[in-house]
Amino acid sequence: MKLVQDFRDLLKNKVNLDDTRLELLGSRVDSVFNVLKADERIGSYVKDKIPQGSWAHRMIIKPAPGNEFDADFLLRMEENPDWYDEPVEYLKHLRSVLVSHGTYANMPVRRKHRCVRLIYAGDCHLDIVAFARRADGTTWIVNGKVNEWEPTNPEGYTRWIGEKDSITGGNLRKIVRLLKFIRDRQGAFDGTRSIILTTVVGDRVEQWRSATTPGYYNDVPTTLLHVVEDVDNWLRANPTKPSIADPSAPAATFDHRWNDDTYTTLREDMHQYRQLIHEAYHAEGVATSRDLWREIFGIGFEPPKDNSNSGRFGIVPAAPGRSGRAG
């Protein structure tokens, strides 16, 4: 059965990062930006800040108990001619400014390959990604591992997510959050990075599906059912790890973000969850369906206190038919 209201409650109460923490995240980004902008060493090169990754895509989820959530933002910088052949200097200087500032001096500040990571104890970490926009309109980020500029199009990727989400009537973002919740809370898709999961799922969303099958993306459970089926079909057709192109910069790929083992895990787990979702969606009876959805989402899919009024919870019977549960 389609327990539409149950899914709304699941997203609101268990999956989505709450507004308070999102506001705190925005405040922290503003503070970091202001510190960098005011610094006499690099401030004149700091031009703007732009959300990136799950924050920009509106796909951040609540972290599992004891874990932290992560958020990225792009720091647009004017290129320094003295660092033309040493782009890693941008990351070095960003870290230097933060570790020498009173607000952040006692916080872990780590230089990663493509960002500077600022860690807020027991809550979140903030990845600061230095990038430049050149005269020809292309955007580049610093790859500190190889000390080179790397082409990218994060704003284009965010637009791509918006376009795909629009095809599903706003359900794609919710589906990705739900799959990330399964990954983080249930241990599925272990090792699959969010950018890989988001791209693989988003690539399977197509306008023609709604045209040929009305209601294909009608609500959250229906979209979850169909998207997972489509992802699984694609994975079944690719026994070995395929290349994943960046949809906003086709010359670039995300292949460095995963390996053969993580691909195999994703492929096997997605097939299992396809069967579980199919069974829960097509189950007869509210209690049976809810028990099966709980098998998928764990404690995140809890029954409401009052089961007497099914209409109150937005329950809609699904089409008949069911498959055996995966072992």
QUIRA-V788939 format. One record per residue. N is the residue number from 1. RES is the residue in one letter. PSI is psi in whole degrees, -180 to 180 (none if undefined). OMEGA is omega in whole degrees, -180 to 180 (* if undefined). NEAR is the number of other C-alpha atoms within 12 Angstrom. Layout:
N_RES_PSI_OMEGA_NEAR / N_RES_PSI_OMEGA_NEAR
//
This chain:
1_M_152_176_37 / 2_K_103_179_41 / 3_L_74_-170_41 / 4_V_-47_-179_32 / 5_Q_-35_177_27 / 6_D_-40_179_36 / 7_F_-36_176_39 / 8_R_-44_180_27 / 9_D_-41_179_21 / 10_L_-48_180_33 / 11_L_-46_-176_34 / 12_K_-45_-170_21 / 13_N_-26_-172_20 / 14_K_-30_-170_28 / 15_V_-54_-173_34 / 16_N_140_172_34 / 17_L_132_-173_33 / 18_D_158_-176_21 / 19_D_-35_-179_16 / 20_T_-45_-179_12 / 21_R_-32_176_23 / 22_L_-40_178_27 / 23_E_-40_178_14 / 24_L_-40_177_19 / 25_L_-47_179_29 / 26_G_-40_179_23 / 27_S_-40_179_15 / 28_R_-41_178_27 / 29_V_-44_178_32 / 30_D_-44_-179_22 / 31_S_-44_178_20 / 32_V_-44_-180_36 / 33_F_-45_-178_34 / 34_N_-38_177_25 / 35_V_-45_-180_27 / 36_L_-39_-179_38 / 37_K_-33_-177_27 / 38_A_-11_-175_19 / 39_D_134_-176_21 / 40_E_-19_-179_14 / 41_R_-43_-175_19 / 42_I_-5_-174_32 / 43_G_-37_-178_25 / 44_S_-17_180_18 / 45_Y_-13_-178_27 / 46_V_122_-172_31 / 47_K_-36_-173_23 / 48_D_167_175_27 / 49_K_140_-176_28 / 50_I_127_176_29 / 51_P_148_179_31 / 52_Q_164_174_36 / 53_G_-147_-175_33 / 54_S_-30_178_37 / 55_W_-50_179_33 / 56_A_-34_-177_28 / 57_H_-4_-178_37 / 58_R_46_-179_31 / 59_M_15_175_39 / 60_I_138_176_40 / 61_I_164_176_41 / 62_K_137_177_36 / 63_P_155_174_28 / 64_A_152_180_25 / 65_P_131_180_12 / 66_G_-7_179_13 / 67_N_169_178_18 / 68_E_154_173_22 / 69_F_160_-179_32 / 70_D_150_178_33 / 71_A_143_-179_42 / 72_D_147_165_35 / 73_F_147_179_38 / 74_L_132_175_38 / 75_L_104_-179_43 / 76_R_126_-177_34 / 77_M_143_171_33 / 78_E_139_-177_28 / 79_E_136_177_30 / 80_N_117_-178_22 / 81_P_-29_-179_12 / 82_D_-18_-178_12 / 83_W_18_-174_21 / 84_Y_-43_-179_17 / 85_D_4_-179_17 / 86_E_63_-177_22 / 87_P_-20_177_34 / 88_V_-19_178_33 / 89_E_-30_178_30 / 90_Y_-46_180_46 / 91_L_-40_179_39 / 92_K_-44_-178_32 / 93_H_-37_177_30 / 94_L_-46_179_42 / 95_R_-42_-178_33 / 96_S_-41_-180_24 / 97_V_-45_-176_30 / 98_L_-44_-177_36 / 99_V_-18_180_26 / 100_S_-1_-179_19 / 101_H_141_-175_21 / 102_G_-36_-178_12 / 103_T_-35_-171_20 / 104_Y_0_-174_26 / 105_A_-31_-178_18 / 106_N_11_178_15 / 107_M_148_175_22 / 108_P_126_177_22 / 109_V_111_-172_31 / 110_R_138_175_26 / 111_R_116_177_31 / 112_K_-177_-178_26 / 113_H_-40_-174_26 / 114_R_13_-178_36 / 115_C_173_167_36 / 116_V_126_-176_38 / 117_R_125_178_32 / 118_L_122_-171_36 / 119_I_123_175_29 / 120_Y_115_-170_25 / 121_A_127_173_18 / 122_G_14_-176_16 / 123_D_-66_-177_23 / 124_C_168_167_31 / 125_H_148_-175_28 / 126_L_122_179_42 / 127_D_121_-178_38 / 128_I_115_-174_45 / 129_V_115_179_43 / 130_A_130_177_50 / 131_F_160_180_41 / 132_A_143_174_35 / 133_R_121_-175_27 / 134_R_173_-174_17 / 135_A_-29_-179_10 / 136_D_5_177_8 / 137_G_-8_179_13 / 138_T_153_179_20 / 139_T_145_-175_28 / 140_W_140_174_32 / 141_I_163_-180_36 / 142_V_127_170_41 / 143_N_97_-175_28 / 144_G_-22_-179_25 / 145_K_-42_-179_19 / 146_V_0_179_15 / 147_N_52_180_22 / 148_E_160_171_23 / 149_W_142_-177_31 / 150_E_126_-179_29 / 151_P_143_180_25 / 152_T_169_178_35 / 153_N_65_-176_29 / 154_P_-35_178_39 / 155_E_-37_177_30 / 156_G_-38_178_23 / 157_Y_-41_178_30 / 158_T_-39_176_32 / 159_R_-40_179_21 / 160_W_-44_177_27 / 161_I_-44_180_39 / 162_G_-40_179_24 / 163_E_-44_179_25 / 164_K_-39_179_32 / 165_D_-37_179_32 / 166_S_-37_179_21 / 167_I_-36_-178_28 / 168_T_10_-180_36 / 169_G_28_179_24 / 170_G_8_-177_24 / 171_N_-20_-177_37 / 172_L_-47_-179_43 / 173_R_-39_-180_42 / 174_K_-38_180_40 / 175_I_-43_179_42 / 176_V_-41_177_42 / 177_R_-42_180_38 / 178_L_-41_179_44 / 179_L_-37_176_43 / 180_K_-36_177_38 / 181_F_-44_177_36 / 182_I_-42_179_36 / 183_R_-48_-172_31 / 184_D_-32_-176_31 / 185_R_-28_-176_28 / 186_Q_-6_178_22 / 187_G_12_179_21 / 188_A_161_177_31 / 189_F_33_-174_31 / 190_D_129_179_28 / 191_G_-9_-180_25 / 192_T_115_-179_34 / 193_R_154_-177_28 / 194_S_-39_-179_33 / 195_I_-35_177_35 / 196_I_-49_-179_34 / 197_L_-45_-179_39 / 198_T_-43_-178_40 / 199_T_-44_179_35 / 200_V_-44_179_39 / 201_V_-48_-178_40 / 202_G_-36_180_39 / 203_D_-24_-178_30 / 204_R_-11_-180_30 / 205_V_123_-177_39 / 206_E_142_-179_26 / 207_Q_-37_-175_22 / 208_W_-23_-179_15 / 209_R_-41_178_20 / 210_S_-34_-179_20 / 211_A_-38_-178_13 / 212_T_-26_179_11 / 213_T_88_-179_14 / 214_P_137_180_15 / 215_G_10_-176_20 / 216_Y_-36_178_28 / 217_Y_41_-168_34 / 218_N_-36_-177_25 / 219_D_179_-175_30 / 220_V_-53_-179_37 / 221_P_-36_179_41 / 222_T_-42_178_37 / 223_T_-41_178_41 / 224_L_-48_180_41 / 225_L_-51_-174_37 / 226_H_-40_-180_35 / 227_V_-44_179_42 / 228_V_-38_175_41 / 229_E_-45_-178_28 / 230_D_-39_177_26 / 231_V_-44_-180_35 / 232_D_-41_177_28 / 233_N_-41_179_21 / 234_W_-42_179_24 / 235_L_-39_177_27 / 236_R_-34_-179_24 / 237_A_-7_-179_13 / 238_N_86_-179_19 / 239_P_-28_178_17 / 240_T_161_-174_19 / 241_K_119_177_26 / 242_P_166_174_23 / 243_S_139_180_23 / 244_I_105_-180_29 / 245_A_146_171_22 / 246_D_114_-175_31 / 247_P_-17_179_30 / 248_S_-8_179_26 / 249_A_76_-171_23 / 250_P_-21_178_16 / 251_A_-16_-180_16 / 252_A_156_177_20 / 253_T_167_175_23 / 254_F_20_-173_28 / 255_D_-26_180_23 / 256_H_-7_-176_19 / 257_R_-5_177_23 / 258_W_176_-178_26 / 259_N_-177_-177_22 / 260_D_-38_-179_20 / 261_D_-45_180_17 / 262_T_-33_177_25 / 263_Y_-45_180_32 / 264_T_-42_178_25 / 265_T_-46_178_25 / 266_L_-45_-177_40 / 267_R_-45_-179_35 / 268_E_-45_-178_27 / 269_D_-40_-180_32 / 270_M_-37_179_40 / 271_H_-41_178_29 / 272_Q_-45_-178_26 / 273_Y_-28_174_39 / 274_R_-46_-179_34 / 275_Q_-41_179_29 / 276_L_-43_180_32 / 277_I_-41_179_39 / 278_H_-43_-179_36 / 279_E_-43_-180_34 / 280_A_-40_-178_41 / 281_Y_-38_-175_42 / 282_H_6_-179_32 / 283_A_148_177_30 / 284_E_129_179_24 / 285_G_134_-176_23 / 286_V_-48_-176_31 / 287_A_-43_180_22 / 288_T_-46_-180_20 / 289_S_-45_-178_34 / 290_R_-39_178_37 / 291_D_-38_-179_28 / 292_L_-38_175_35 / 293_W_-36_179_39 / 294_R_-31_176_27 / 295_E_-30_-180_24 / 296_I_-45_-172_36 / 297_F_-2_179_35 / 298_G_-146_-176_24 / 299_I_-12_179_22 / 300_G_-24_-178_32 / 301_F_79_-176_32 / 302_E_147_179_29 / 303_P_148_175_28 / 304_P_162_-178_22 / 305_K_-31_-177_11 / 306_D_112_179_11 / 307_N_3_-171_18 / 308_S_-29_-175_12 / 309_N_91_-174_12 / 310_S_-34_-178_24 / 311_G_-31_-179_17 / 312_R_-30_-175_16 / 313_F_11_174_24 / 314_G_31_-176_23 / 315_I_129_-180_27 / 316_V_122_179_25 / 317_P_138_177_23 / 318_A_176_178_25 / 319_A_149_-179_16 / 320_P_163_179_16 / 321_G_146_180_15 / 322_R_159_177_21 / 323_S_164_177_18 / 324_G_149_-180_18 / 325_R_140_178_21 / 326_A_146_-180_20 / 327_G_none_*_10
//
